[in-house]
Amino acid sequence: MSTGGAEGVRLQKVLAAAGIASRRVAEDLIHAGRVEVNGSVVQEQGRRVDPDRDVIRVDGARIPPPRRHVYLVANKPRGVVSTMDDPHGRPTLAGLLRGRPAGERLFHVGRLDADTEGLIVLTNDGGFAQRLAHPSHEVPKTYLAVVAGSLEHRTLLQLRKGVELEDGPIRPDRVRLRERSGSATMVELTLHSGRNRIVRRLFEAVGHPVRELSRTSIGPIRLGQLKSGHVRELTREELGTLLDQLGL
């Protein structure tokens, strides 16, 4: 990584361009020792950095480099297939991207089956996508499931302890009961496994098939108020945190 030098961009200019603060306020942040470059606190106002390579933090929060790539989060509706083109003519993710710049070639990270709605990431950054999808980085994913029947306390304990499936055991990171009625139960589930249809198979194994399923978060990315069928860019905070989690 860069150590500054005569070339590069002034640190306060990088912070201002990232939307952290005006250049004057950025100078105050630097003077106060609140800015780090590559793990070292910087208090010299003339410090030059390479914003593409240097890891810059303010109050410990990672400031992503200038965006050369596109990072989007979409709220996939039920019935949409996780592909950009479907030979059977079904609705695809491409339909959510109307209005985006022409020629922008994006691909999705991971999949949601057609009956599952919720959060899916779209990007043109191959290295980022590969790491985000790989289970070795253990990025947690949270789902909201409505399952058949009244899920009892002992079944919740069983889920928390882990369940043996045909392709090996699975133990969620977190299971929380959200709502229970006589005919259905709403459960929030967090896990970092990327195995195919893992949430549906997990609940089927304990006798409570999934009726509705939505993914609500991936790592620091939250659906929040994003409406079904809509797309937004990742925030600076989301992208910075993800870059740290993925070792980029």
GINOR-V511217 format. One record per helix or strand of 3 or more residues. SS is the DSSP state (@ for helix, = for strand). FROM is the first residue (numbers start at 1). TO is the last residue. If there is no record, write none. Layout:
ss:SS from:FROM to:TO
ss:SS from:FROM to:TO
This chain:
ss:@ from:11 to:17
ss:@ from:23 to:31
ss:= from:35 to:37
ss:= from:56 to:58
ss:= from:61 to:63
ss:= from:71 to:76
ss:@ from:93 to:97
ss:= from:107 to:109
ss:= from:117 to:123
ss:@ from:126 to:133
ss:@ from:135 to:137
ss:= from:141 to:148
ss:@ from:153 to:161
ss:= from:163 to:165
ss:= from:168 to:170
ss:= from:174 to:180
ss:= from:184 to:191
ss:@ from:198 to:205
ss:= from:210 to:218
ss:= from:231 to:233
ss:@ from:236 to:245
